[in-house]
């Protein structure tokens, strides 16, 4: 089979690792996926705009932010027709195999990288072995390069298996900014899906461990708050200004004082601030970038309501205006027990797996929740799997790397689960 050789998976993963691209700018990544999918051979391939409900995209970058990545793709020789299909940053694709009567099963994998400079020092394997990021300031520090390689491997393996039914691989952009899940969920491409899998490598689970389904992902929203006041000379006439910097500082302090909730965990954080002009000028405009999370969607909404109250109160206190904008968000979506059970059974026979964990708490957020919700709304089931991988440092760090021995484990695990769903369907033992 096309993906039987471990070196093939390794080489693909390293190729994606060399050319990381941020959310909604994965032009080269999408082009390479399309090339591999066409080589495998599918019945339908929706690319770019065809794979999204455009009006549902979130966290869209500006044209000025997209253009350098588009030009880089042009210079790299990406097919102009494909660039037309991904115009405006409509990256990603959905590949579909049709194999007769049976269930419709889907796998979602994510594509985007992180804005982080990769380590370039002895002992960091990508640097030592020549596949460090070629796009300075960006790297695959979360394993999405491995996810794409696994997704392609599963597609090829399922095609060559005894699977009957319909199988789809959703190559989703912009996960790190929670931007692409909703638009792909609302595109119509998953409306017929009976079973949906998503996966992540690592997350502190070592190579050889499989988590059959995660629980308690946090609902989340990214937002910005722009305070607008009035400038003035900070020494001569500070009283004539309305200090946006002071309003921002009060808002940050009070945001972290939002009461915790008796029903579960909540989080609030501001990680970036930008504004002001000079030390002797009362700041006229300051923008905060932050996020809120909750153990449930309701708890996230509680935190957002309280945070907005804090932001508006701080603006009023210092005679400023504030504009609050939700950039992107995602709900909570747990894995279905019946599908977790099937994955546990399959995982026990997968080569290289020595530990099967039926479920584990996630503790982070994922916009695949929109796809999981969409499938469930139509009577389907969904599970978010973890394929363990040894990683020398934590996710989202400059020295993050994955154990490439986990790649064939991921391919075999998901492929076997997809084929098993097909077998049970034929035997009249459909999982519900």
Secondary structure, DSSP 8 states (H G I E B T S, - for coil): -TT-SHHHHHHHHHHHHHT---TT--HHHHHHHHHHHHHH--SEEEEGGGGS-GGG--S---HHHHHHHHHHHHHTT--HHHHHHTGGG---EEEEEEESSS-EEEEEEE---BS-----STT-HHHHTT-S-SSTT-B--SSHHHHHHHHHHHHHHHHTTT--EEEEEEEE--TTTT-SHHHHHTTSTTTT-SEEEEEEE-TT--TTEEES-EE---EEEEEEEEEE-B--BTTT-GGGSB-HHHHHHHHHHHHTTS--BTTB-EEEEEEEEEE---TTB--SEEEEEEEEEESSHHHHHHHHHHHHHHHHHHHHHTT-EEEEEEEEEE------HHHHHHHHHHHTTSTT--EEES-EE--S--TTHHHHHHHHHTT-EEEEEEE----SS-TTSTT----THHHHHHHHHHHHHHHHHHHHHHTT----
